[in-house]
Every structure is written in structure tokens, then in C-alpha cells.
């Protein structure tokens, strides 16, 4: 069965949700999941969660855990990246250095100077992972969740032959939020979106086949929409 590798598994929220997704699908319950992180404490935490999850819902799921990236990558079929190089401390610099010079970023992990800073420190690590994969699992698919998404995937496509795809939940999350604004079920909306990660544009947003933008404009006239979480 498939070997699925998590690089940056200490990112507990991402890792726990993805592990839950894996055991949810019958086709993946016989897989091997290799968890890797440079933080031993956080790695142990997610490893314990994985064992508990597997024992309850996927007893044939094999869980491995290691601090050694190459050990984790050997013979992988899928490699999921969820790293934040430099951690929250470096992320603060992405925000406060541009702010010092008058550039106020809402997040600063995708575009603008903060996105560039983050890309410059993340790309070398991603390329090292790609080069390890070329040696240890050249046919594996790399699934990237690390931002800045567009910059990172662009770099990997330029510098490596490893197949990769960038994924994020931001579009679905925004669509759910828009559906909530107009008080309709998410399952009844249709949307067509274009743009880069965290800067996407809803070219179409429909409710039961009809243009829902008039409903959004109407909702924006009400104070309540700005008070929703």
C-alpha cells in the first residue's frame, strides 16, 4: 500500500486534520504514514495522536515517526509538506520590518515584502527536500501546504523534476463564509475562482444556479455582516 510522508508533522493542526482525512477513506487505511519533524516534543505529540486514531478507526494503518528526513522519505509515494521555516519568531519579522517602513500587511505570508521574506527562507529547504526525493522517491507526488504557495511551487517547478501540487483550504473557507453572509447552505452554492493563494477572486458565485452577487451586495448593506466571525 501507499507510503504517505508528513514533513513538518509537528504542525499539529494540519497534521491531525490530514491524518483524520486519511483514516476516513477506506482506500488509505492500509497505508504507512511516516511522520517527520525537527521538533521532537511536537513530533511525539502528533505520533501519539496518530496511534490513537489508527487504533480506533484504522488498525491496519502503520505509523512511523522520525527526526530524520531521509529516513522518512525513503520509498515514499506521497510527501505532504507543512513546514514554517523559522517558526513564529521569523514570521514576526515578516510583519514588523515592513510595518516599520510603512507597509501594513494583513498577514504577510503570501505576497508583498513579508511573502518575499518567507519565500526566501522557505525555498532552500523545499529544494533540499526535492533533491532528497529525487534520490529516495523520484516518482512520489509532493503535496505542498507551505506558504508562500505560488512562490514555493514556482521555485520547485523551476529547480526540480519532482511532481508537485500546492493545496490550501482558503478558497473553500472563503466560499463557506460568503454562503454564511447570505444565509444559504454551503452545499447550494457554486463558485469559480482564480488567482494565487490567499489572493483569489470569485469570478462566479451562484446560489442554486443564479448569480448570488446581488445577495452579497444586499448583505453588505447590513451591519450584521461585519460582526460575524
Backbone torsions as a table, in degrees:
resi	resn	phi	psi	omega
1	UNK	NA	178.5	-173.7
2	UNK	-71.4	147.3	170.3
3	UNK	-108.0	120.6	-177.0
4	UNK	-113.8	121.1	-175.6
5	UNK	-106.9	132.7	174.2
6	UNK	-106.0	115.7	173.8
7	UNK	-101.2	119.2	-171.7
8	UNK	90.6	32.4	-176.8
9	UNK	-62.5	-17.3	176.6
10	UNK	-68.3	-8.9	170.4
11	UNK	-74.5	85.3	-162.8
12	UNK	-61.7	-39.5	-178.0
13	UNK	-64.1	-50.4	178.8
14	UNK	-61.0	-50.0	-174.8
15	UNK	-62.8	-43.6	-177.9
16	UNK	-65.2	-39.8	179.4
17	UNK	-68.4	-39.3	179.5
18	UNK	-70.1	-37.4	174.9
19	UNK	-61.6	-40.9	177.6
20	UNK	-62.8	-40.8	176.9
21	UNK	-60.6	-40.5	-178.2
22	UNK	-63.8	-48.9	-177.4
23	UNK	-71.5	-18.5	177.8
24	UNK	-68.5	-29.0	-176.3
25	UNK	-98.0	120.9	-178.3
26	UNK	-54.5	-37.0	-175.8
27	UNK	-65.7	-19.6	-175.3
28	UNK	-106.5	-0.9	-172.7
29	UNK	-73.7	-11.3	175.8
30	UNK	-102.0	12.9	-176.9
31	UNK	-77.5	168.9	167.9
32	UNK	-104.7	127.3	176.7
33	UNK	-109.7	119.1	179.2
34	UNK	-106.1	116.2	-177.7
35	UNK	-98.9	128.1	-178.8
36	UNK	-135.0	137.1	174.8
37	UNK	-156.5	162.4	177.4
38	UNK	-91.4	-9.1	179.5
39	UNK	-101.5	106.4	-174.4
40	UNK	-62.1	-39.0	-177.5
41	UNK	-66.2	-47.1	-179.9
42	UNK	-68.5	-34.4	177.7
43	UNK	-63.9	-41.8	178.4
44	UNK	-63.1	-38.4	179.8
45	UNK	-61.7	-48.7	-177.7
46	UNK	-73.0	-28.2	177.0
47	UNK	-65.7	-43.4	177.3
48	UNK	-61.1	-42.7	178.2
49	UNK	-60.6	-44.0	-179.0
50	UNK	-61.8	-41.4	179.4
51	UNK	-65.5	-41.9	178.7
52	UNK	-64.6	-44.4	179.8
53	UNK	-61.5	-45.1	-179.7
54	UNK	-65.1	-41.0	-178.0
55	UNK	-62.6	-31.4	-178.1
56	UNK	-85.9	-38.1	-168.6
57	UNK	-123.3	-18.1	-176.8
58	UNK	-148.1	72.3	-174.5
59	UNK	-61.6	-19.7	178.5
60	UNK	-89.6	-3.0	177.5
61	UNK	-72.7	127.7	179.5
62	UNK	-97.0	127.0	-177.8
63	UNK	-112.0	123.7	175.8
64	UNK	-117.1	154.4	-177.9
65	UNK	-144.6	132.5	-177.7
66	UNK	-156.4	152.3	172.5
67	UNK	-91.2	-5.2	-175.9
68	UNK	-99.3	113.4	-175.6
69	UNK	-63.0	-44.0	-178.3
70	UNK	-65.6	-35.9	176.1
71	UNK	-61.9	-41.7	179.8
72	UNK	-67.3	-38.4	-173.2
73	UNK	-77.1	-19.3	-175.0
74	UNK	-57.0	123.1	176.4
75	UNK	63.5	26.6	179.0
76	UNK	-71.5	149.1	171.9
77	UNK	-101.0	-34.1	178.9
78	UNK	-137.2	137.5	179.2
79	UNK	-126.2	116.7	-178.2
80	UNK	-104.2	123.3	-176.3
81	UNK	-103.2	126.7	178.8
82	UNK	-142.3	52.8	-175.3
83	UNK	-98.8	156.4	170.5
84	UNK	-133.9	94.7	-174.9
85	UNK	-65.0	125.3	-178.5
86	UNK	91.0	-12.9	177.3
87	UNK	66.0	-163.0	-176.7
88	UNK	-67.8	-28.4	179.8
89	UNK	-62.2	-45.4	178.0
90	UNK	-67.7	-36.3	179.4
91	UNK	-60.3	-35.0	178.3
92	UNK	-61.9	-39.2	178.1
93	UNK	-64.3	-35.4	178.1
94	UNK	-59.3	-30.0	-178.6
95	UNK	-88.6	-49.0	-168.0
96	UNK	-81.6	-28.5	176.2
97	UNK	-66.6	-50.9	175.6
98	UNK	-60.7	-37.2	-179.5
99	UNK	-61.6	-35.3	178.4
100	UNK	-58.9	-30.6	-178.1
101	UNK	-105.4	19.9	171.7
102	UNK	89.4	10.2	178.4
103	UNK	-103.2	103.9	-177.4
104	UNK	-96.3	108.8	-177.5
105	UNK	-101.6	140.6	178.5
106	UNK	-67.8	-43.3	179.1
107	UNK	-127.8	-54.7	176.9
108	UNK	83.2	27.7	178.5
109	UNK	-115.7	5.7	-172.6
110	UNK	-131.1	-53.0	-179.0
111	UNK	-128.0	-178.6	179.4
112	UNK	69.9	-174.3	-178.0
113	UNK	-60.7	-37.6	179.3
114	UNK	-63.0	-41.7	177.7
115	UNK	-63.8	-39.2	177.7
116	UNK	-65.1	-45.3	178.0
117	UNK	-55.8	-49.1	-177.0
118	UNK	-63.4	-40.8	178.3
119	UNK	-62.9	-42.3	-177.1
120	UNK	-63.4	-32.6	179.2
121	UNK	-90.8	-18.3	-177.8
122	UNK	-89.7	-38.2	-175.9
123	UNK	-56.4	-46.3	179.9
124	UNK	-57.5	-37.8	179.6
125	UNK	-68.9	-43.1	178.8
126	UNK	-62.1	-40.0	179.4
127	UNK	-67.8	-35.8	174.5
128	UNK	-61.1	-40.4	176.9
129	UNK	-63.3	-44.1	178.9
130	UNK	-60.6	-41.9	-179.2
131	UNK	-67.7	-36.3	173.3
132	UNK	-63.0	-40.6	179.4
133	UNK	-66.0	-38.3	177.3
134	UNK	-58.8	-31.5	-179.6
135	UNK	-85.3	-38.9	-168.4
136	UNK	-106.1	-26.3	-177.3
137	UNK	-155.6	63.1	-171.0
138	UNK	-62.3	-21.7	-178.4
139	UNK	-96.1	1.3	-178.0
140	UNK	-71.9	153.5	174.6
141	UNK	-95.6	126.6	176.8
142	UNK	-92.4	124.3	178.7
143	UNK	-111.5	112.2	-171.9
144	UNK	-101.9	127.9	173.0
145	UNK	-111.9	-0.7	-175.5
146	UNK	-81.7	135.1	175.7
147	UNK	-93.2	157.4	2.1
148	UNK	-75.9	117.3	-168.7
149	UNK	-55.4	-52.9	-175.6
150	UNK	-63.5	-44.4	-179.6
151	UNK	-62.8	-45.0	-177.3
152	UNK	-64.0	-48.6	-178.6
153	UNK	-66.9	-36.5	176.6
154	UNK	-59.4	-46.8	-179.5
155	UNK	-62.9	-44.4	-179.1
156	UNK	-64.3	-38.6	178.4
157	UNK	-67.6	-31.0	179.1
158	UNK	-76.5	-37.5	-168.1
159	UNK	-107.4	-5.6	-176.1
160	UNK	-143.0	156.3	177.5
161	UNK	-93.6	-0.2	-178.7
162	UNK	-67.3	130.3	175.8
163	UNK	-67.0	132.9	179.9
164	UNK	-144.6	154.3	175.4
165	UNK	-140.8	141.5	178.2
166	UNK	-100.7	131.8	-179.1
167	UNK	-126.0	149.3	175.4
168	UNK	-159.2	153.5	179.9
169	UNK	-93.8	7.2	-172.4
170	UNK	-65.3	-37.6	-179.2
171	UNK	-66.6	-48.3	178.5
172	UNK	-61.2	-41.2	179.8
173	UNK	-62.2	-41.9	177.9
174	UNK	-65.3	-41.6	178.7
175	UNK	-61.4	-40.0	177.4
176	UNK	-63.8	-39.6	179.7
177	UNK	-66.0	-41.8	178.6
178	UNK	-63.6	-41.1	177.5
179	UNK	-62.0	-37.8	178.6
180	UNK	-66.3	-37.3	179.4
181	UNK	-59.0	-37.7	-177.2
182	UNK	-100.2	8.8	174.0
183	UNK	58.3	48.1	176.2
184	UNK	-128.2	155.8	178.7
185	UNK	-65.4	137.5	178.8
186	UNK	-57.4	-35.7	-177.3
187	UNK	-63.7	-16.6	-176.5
188	UNK	-99.7	3.6	-179.8
189	UNK	-104.6	151.9	176.4
190	UNK	-125.0	141.0	179.2
191	UNK	-145.8	149.2	176.1
192	UNK	-126.2	121.2	-168.5
193	UNK	-126.3	141.7	176.0
194	UNK	-138.5	156.5	179.2
195	UNK	130.2	-176.5	178.3
196	UNK	-95.1	168.2	-177.1
197	UNK	-56.6	132.9	179.8
198	UNK	69.5	6.5	172.2
199	UNK	-143.7	61.3	-176.4
200	UNK	-101.0	150.6	-178.5
201	UNK	-118.1	129.1	178.7
202	UNK	-83.4	94.8	-178.9
203	UNK	-69.2	-30.3	173.9
204	UNK	-138.4	138.1	173.7
205	UNK	-142.0	111.4	-172.5
206	UNK	-124.4	149.9	174.0
207	UNK	-121.8	117.5	-176.8
208	UNK	51.1	43.3	174.7
209	UNK	85.2	-6.4	-178.8
210	UNK	-110.6	149.0	179.5
211	UNK	-55.5	123.9	-177.6
212	UNK	-99.4	0.7	179.2
213	UNK	-61.9	-38.9	175.3
214	UNK	-57.3	-34.6	177.4
215	UNK	-68.2	-35.6	177.5
216	UNK	-67.4	-44.1	179.2
217	UNK	-60.0	-41.5	179.7
218	UNK	-64.7	-41.7	179.6
219	UNK	-63.7	-33.5	-178.4
220	UNK	-68.8	-16.7	178.5
221	UNK	-77.4	-13.0	-176.9
222	UNK	-99.6	141.4	-179.2
223	UNK	-63.3	-32.5	-172.4
224	UNK	-59.4	-32.2	-175.3
225	UNK	-63.2	-31.1	-177.6
226	UNK	-84.2	-6.8	179.1
227	UNK	-100.0	-5.4	179.0
228	UNK	-76.9	149.8	179.5
229	UNK	-69.0	NA	NA
